[in-house]
């Protein structure tokens, strides 16, 4: 019974891992993986001499770090505030509502942005003009890319991201709150000394997981959002891999860049885990 | 603990109402635009309520060959894909959960490892290419057949099924398949439902696989067409020029904006409609995964 699943993992997960060696070979589609000639680190050198290398690395880091800083706390705050709501029906209603954007496709989300921010007839520019300003072509301006990317991430996933923290908060012993209240602790003190510590284990695990995927910064969404006008801030390692590999068919080169991306991810993941293990008892492994 | 509502509660409640509004406003705006007449849309006057009601753009979109074809494609990919997903995931989860499975720990580790490291975009593409799946339905349903997170959640669920049921059944002569089908499946309906829904939504919303693995426009799913019309702004001429039969001579350019909003609505409506009913299954599924995983 295990056979189909086993085959799946071998063919679609492990063989591609082996396929990564084409980063060290001059891959020729006719010859296949095994017969293509070895070129060692040639493509890695090529990358570091690439005029875009610095921009790509900078964008990848900036986008991931900024994204993490701004999107990570929102679900936590939301969960804490939701937990403070007294009317359970209202709380349920709010939860159901804010989970919704998670199920909307990225294409729709970006489509919504394109339309609302449209310079010609988008409502945002309409308001700007009504206030006497000039229309801004948001989606084509490099400086707007990061804020838009991050804000739409917050809109889409904060609600859903809060679930896991809500679950953690519900698991906190209510007697702790009672005792604190009896001792005169006000709302904020109760939140800081009971709610927050109760979420810290969950928080650590989630943070580690997030760090592990940091550098693969949602490239699917970036591909939908960017244009050549915004490459200056929007182009990241993964989107470059996509263009080089699948559009320009420089398979080996693209794989080399992708491999570096993945390795850095792994290093971040392992470091974050080690760090968490040393300062608290929470870690993935 | 009972205490009187204070300013914090009021502020919190207001904030929540605001958040709910922010969640729904974009949809209301797009819905309003899609139901409005051309003039107001082009002038950017529509906010959250339709002006000059018109269903013209819906008539156009829902009779457009390209849109309809992609809808059919998405329905096909979603049903076939989800069926394969659930079958494969359930069976594999069962194997990993079963104490009789040899080398169980090692396999579980190897599978979990794939969540953290993968071959990457290019090698995956090359494998799919080698298998001859490019531009076929198989490229849409097989490469993503098992989502490791879902697999682990299901495995956790299966591991909570009492062993003595299985033992009793096997003493009576039942084989693995029988045990799986008649004991594990009925007992795990909640988790199966949740995971099925996750997979289904994933298929409905997927676009990247189609982008890299499909070449024929006739095979494109809804999201690709959506991207084309709404984001890339490519609206095909023949479908959307003025139509005397519909009693209007609205020009192609004027219709384009309306069309974009309507296409978004058409893509999103199924999810919006189904969501309230199935929402609790999703939440349950995540809770299970989160708490035990």
Interface residues (C-beta under 8 A of the other chain):
Chain A: X1 X2 X4 X5 X6 X8 X9 X11 X12 X13 X14 X15 X16 X17 X18 X19 X20 X22 X29 X33 X78 X81 X82 X84 X85 X86 X90 X93 X94 X95 X96 X97 X98 X99 X100 X101 X103 X104 X105 X106 X107 X108 X110 X111 X112 X114 X115 X116 X120 X121 X122 X123 X125 X126 X155 X159 X163 X164 X167 X174 X177 X178 X181 X187 X202 X212 X220 X223 X224 X238 X241 X242 X245 X246 X251 X254 X255 X258 X259 X261 X262 X266 X269
Chain B: X1 X3 X5 X6 X8 X9 X12 X13 X15 X16 X19 X20 X22 X23 X24 X26 X29 X30 X33 X41 X42 X43 X44 X45 X46 X47 X88 X89 X91 X92 X94 X95 X96 X101 X107 X110 X111 X114 X116 X117 X118 X119 X120 X121 X122 X123 X124 X125 X126 X127 X131 X142 X143 X145 X146 X151 X176 X177 X180 X201 X204 X205 X206 X207 X208 X211 X212 X223 X226 X227 X230 X231 X257 X260 X261 X264 X267 X268 X271 X272 X275 X276 X279 X282 X283 X286 X287 X290 X291
